[in-house]
Amino acid sequence: MDFETVKQKESAYVMNTYGRAPICFVKGEGCTLYDSTGKSYIDLTSGIGVNALGHNHPELVEAISNQAATLMHVSNLYYTEPMVEVAEKLAKGSGLKKVFFANSGAEANEGLIKCARKYSSDKYGNDRFVILSLKQSFHGRTMNTLKATGQAKFHQWFYPFPEGFDYVIANDFEDFKAHVNEHVCAVMMEMIQGEGGVLPLDKDFVQQVSAYCKERDILVCVDEVQTGIGRTGTLFAYQQFGIEPDIISIAKGLGGGFPIGGFMVGEKCEYTMQPGQHGSTFGATPLGCEAANVVLKTVDTPEFLQAVKEKGDYFMNGIRSFQSENIKDVRGMGLMIGIIVDPEKRADYVNNLRDKGILVLTAGLDAIRLLPPLVISYDEIDASLSIMKEIFE
Ligand SMILES: *Cc1c(COP(=O)(O)O)cnc(C)c1O
């Protein structure tokens, strides 16, 4: 099929919810993507933080192929080995107690919200249900997670929105305290706001919020959907903020490209959810769990995580060394990087980079966001830097 045919069929049959770049990808290998004309690109997007091991990772492909030929899906009416293996790895890697498996970030956060509310209603009755989230946050596209998302532009058209959410200014502990009252059951935050513009929270703020919440039995919930699974140089980003969350959500990188997500609970909520109170037909499918097993086995080693940190620092320092007035800031952690530019020029940068074979993302109003595969090599970082230097300078 030539590109024009693909474009026509997309326009005729696919719902018009995305602004797509004019490329049709046909193949990927490591950090390289190939389009239908044979042109290659360095992928600094990982399919929005998903392909943690890059494209066509041999062990991941083999595990999925073997599992597909053995047992693809049976539902949660039964036990399977891949499920318990991932659960054990996640528990040991986080120090949290238990996991519920879902399929996407939004579904993971829906479960997180339900679990937080259930914990509170079990203990304090039905009038303590408000979830505080941060302005500029992003938590997903379902009704609850849209409402949890602290950006007004997401709160339109789909009325009525569910109640029980309130928003505080990120990194403003006074504002946080001002929003806590007897109806609040949980706070939910990303350690680095991803879609909001690659905005890392201050460690002090996170620790103050966490301590304040622990004193009042308000649950500390961390959305690790984008920051989790090694992205920031630790298995979970909260591990660099010195807190112990009560609930976290995960998805994006967990299956390395296969859709799988979930939420995890610590001691407080270990027994909050009981049979019949939550579920998901596709949750914990052996195929997804085998993919997650390979990703976790690869990512969750001290050497791999240290390399993510070092590659991220190297990448950020490389960008900081550009002689360019057009770059206002470079920030991030590990391989989650934001380059802050003039909002009016951003689209041109993204398009020019793409023309030169570099794929990047955007976030917020002024960030160019990089989420490369965690396996990116120094040669690939250098190749990206030299093209970026040309474009930014
Ligand atoms: C992407 C994202 C989500 C939503 O994940 P989906 O899989 O698209 O539903 C939720 N929270 C954060 C922090 C994300 O980055």
PDBQT file of the ligand as one rigid body, heavy atoms in Angstrom, charges set to zero:
ROOT
HETATM    1  C1  LIG A 401       0.069   8.183  29.564  1.00  0.00    +0.000 C 
HETATM    2  C2  LIG A 401      -0.298   8.457  30.954  1.00  0.00    +0.000 A 
HETATM    3  C3  LIG A 401      -1.525   8.026  31.492  1.00  0.00    +0.000 A 
HETATM    4  C4  LIG A 401      -2.579   7.348  30.648  1.00  0.00    +0.000 C 
HETATM    5  O1  LIG A 401      -2.141   6.133  30.128  1.00  0.00    +0.000 OA
HETATM    6  P1  LIG A 401      -2.996   5.404  28.964  1.00  0.00    +0.000 P 
HETATM    7  O2  LIG A 401      -2.301   4.098  28.810  1.00  0.00    +0.000 OA
HETATM    8  O3  LIG A 401      -2.893   6.291  27.759  1.00  0.00    +0.000 OA
HETATM    9  O4  LIG A 401      -4.368   5.274  29.437  1.00  0.00    +0.000 OA
HETATM   10  C5  LIG A 401      -1.765   8.250  32.823  1.00  0.00    +0.000 A 
HETATM   11  N1  LIG A 401      -0.866   8.863  33.597  1.00  0.00    +0.000 NA
HETATM   12  C6  LIG A 401       0.316   9.313  33.123  1.00  0.00    +0.000 A 
HETATM   13  C7  LIG A 401       1.281   9.980  34.044  1.00  0.00    +0.000 C 
HETATM   14  C8  LIG A 401       0.643   9.122  31.777  1.00  0.00    +0.000 A 
HETATM   15  O5  LIG A 401       1.794   9.583  31.307  1.00  0.00    +0.000 OA
ENDROOT
TORSDOF 0
